[in-house]
Amino acid sequence: MKDILSYLNEEQFKAVNSTEGATLVLAGAGSGKTRVVTYKAAHLILNKKAPPKSIILVTFTNKAANEMRSRLGELIGPIAKTLHIGTFHKLFLDLILKPSSDRPVTQKYGYNQTTRVISEHEARSFIESFWSNLGEEQQRFVARNSISLNEVLACLSRARANGFGSNDYAPPMELTNRERMIDRIMVALWKNLDEEKRKLNAIDADDILYIACHVLKEDAELRDALQYHLKHFIIDEFQDCNYLQFEAIRLLASNSVSITVVGDAKQSIYQFRGSEPSVFQAFLEAYESPSVCVLDTNYRSLNKLVQLSNKLADSMPHRLQQDIAMRAHRSGDGTVQFASPINVVTESNEVAANIQTLLDTGTPPDEIAVLYRENSQRLHIEQALIARRIPYLVNEGVPLLRRRGPRMLLSLCLAPSSSESPLEEKYLEYVLNNSRINLQWRHKKSGKYKDEAIFKYLQFISDADGSLGEKATDIIRDVRLIKKLNHCPPSQAEEQLWEILLRHTYFSREGMESLPAKVVIQQLLDGLKKGVSLEQSAEELLKINSEKTESDKIHLMTIHASKGAEFDTVFLINATQSEHKEREENREEERRVFYVALTRAKSRLHISCPQYNERGLPLQPSPYIAELRRV
């Protein structure tokens, strides 16, 4: 077998071959970071004869961990399954908390054999409950100062990432009155959350790190046992490391043969989770004579795009002296376009039109991405793509057409109006299951109808007394009414569609939750005006998110979710100045967020900044656009 080191460039070789002591690998965007991480683990096993179980490879998502294990499997075979590969939380739970669950120190901090780990969703639901029951004074302050729960949660995340518990938390010295009140609210929510977890004998993900850190500090016997077996540490995406994670690794790896951290300070965009670019300097100061390897060749992007990202990086503070500019490996300049549409609706329509042109000229759908700062900015681009019937994939959250209001209305349009149409019964089943008629239970209660068509069974239910019969009657009537709307004027059909939808949901027509339904109703009406039936339009709309494979869809995602991904063409929308620029560190992170967005593009980059938002209020362009225009 050919030596795996022969597949590496000079700097990659240096990083992989540095197998003793501390090594910092500064890996710029598109520089082959994942190759370095996986090849280093393979090199330790194949060439340095390190036992696989002596290697611990830490990354930040389960997806990345699975990819690492898969790539290692291609290099070293089934033995890859025996390495310790995973996220901080999974590895520390499996290697530290579970094996020590019967030890006094671990139990002192709230973990034992019967403790369960609650999900992030469950922890948030507890906090949301506490948030809705704040005291009157706090509620008035929250309303008066437009404080959101997400803002408070970001403060909580940073506090926990810095190693604090709710009982030993010390607030920052310099806080404004607003920040001081947020801090007080945060501590109150935090204590309530801890109390709720104590009652349930549960911990959350942040607790895993907090407990692991204290166990490593206070239980010398356990720490020595772990250090005896774990000799080689490889930390991926080091720029995302917070204080608590770095402290835990430092304790665990204090007796190691080698520790390698790989990352890019320019892509440190998780300040709200406690990560800071300064963690690289902290690493250099924590270890004696560390090696520094710089991966400065960008294999992803064409030259013009690399120059743009270099320009943005030039003004980043806290960069290490060794962190030099990137250079493009691919020949050709690439395309960069700037746009300033009148508003967010026009912006979305123009982006959708450009995407349609790319698709028509042969660009694979999965090589196109639309990036945005927050998920709340996604509605208009979804609407524009839906109007053009362009299939898309949402990487976070629920696509517009899969939300309850749109899904209910489209299912009603496609549900059969008699028992003679069995193929469409899946739509009727969705309507019943989401109308508080528990279909499975009712089938069991009435055995003679268990083999009948759902519509016939619904007719049986409609004869029942009370609210159940009324609900079934409403469904039958509305399914049949929709069939008749194909022959009505669009204005009359619009009113009827709203009446039908509101009968089967808890929405108000003017509420924020009804916005997705408005989009769908408009699409149905546009179809009627062109002579397209409601059923046909509904079928087309449902296909957008359901029928294609992932490779047949373009990607919609936040900039944070795009980290690690790459696309031939990237549309960065709503490139406006952030509303949160009070502190210098916020402005610095905004620059890094913009940098991450730019470095996702391989060949084409479109940056647009609308002049007005949907309410007609003026928007200011991101200050970085002016910098980039000069390149």
Secondary structure, 3 states (H helix, E strand, C coil): CCCHHHHCCHHHHHHHHCCCEEEEEEECCCCCHHHHHHHHHHHHHHCCCCCHHHEEEEECCHHHHHHHHHHHHHHHHHHHHHCEEEEHHHHHHHHHHCCCCCCHHHHHCCCCCCCEECCHHHHHHHHHHHHCCCCHHHHHHHHHCCCCHHHHHHHHHHHHHCCCCCCCCCCCCCCCHHHHHHHHHHHHHHHHHHHHHHHHCEECHHHHHHHHHHHHHHCHHHHHHHHHHCCEEEECCHHHCEHHHHHHHHHHCCCCCEEEEEECHHHCCCHHHCECCCHHHHHHHHCCCCEEEEECEECCCCHHHHHHHHHHHHCCCCCCCCCCCCEECCCCCCEEEEECCCEHHHHHHHHHHHHHHHHHCCCCHHHEEEEECCHHHCHHHHHHHHHCCCCEEECCCCCHHHCHHHHHHHHHHHCCCCCCCHHHHHHHHHHHHCCCCCHHHHHHHCHHHCCCCHHHHHHHHHCCCHHHHHHHHHHHHHHHHHHHHCCCCHHHHHHHHHHHHHHHCCCCCCCHHHHHHHHHHHHHHHHHHCCCCHHHHHHHHHHHHHCCCHHHCEEEEEHHHHCCCCEEEEEECCCECCCCCCCHHHHHHHHHHHHHHHCCEEEEEEEECCCECCCCCECCECHHHHHHHCC
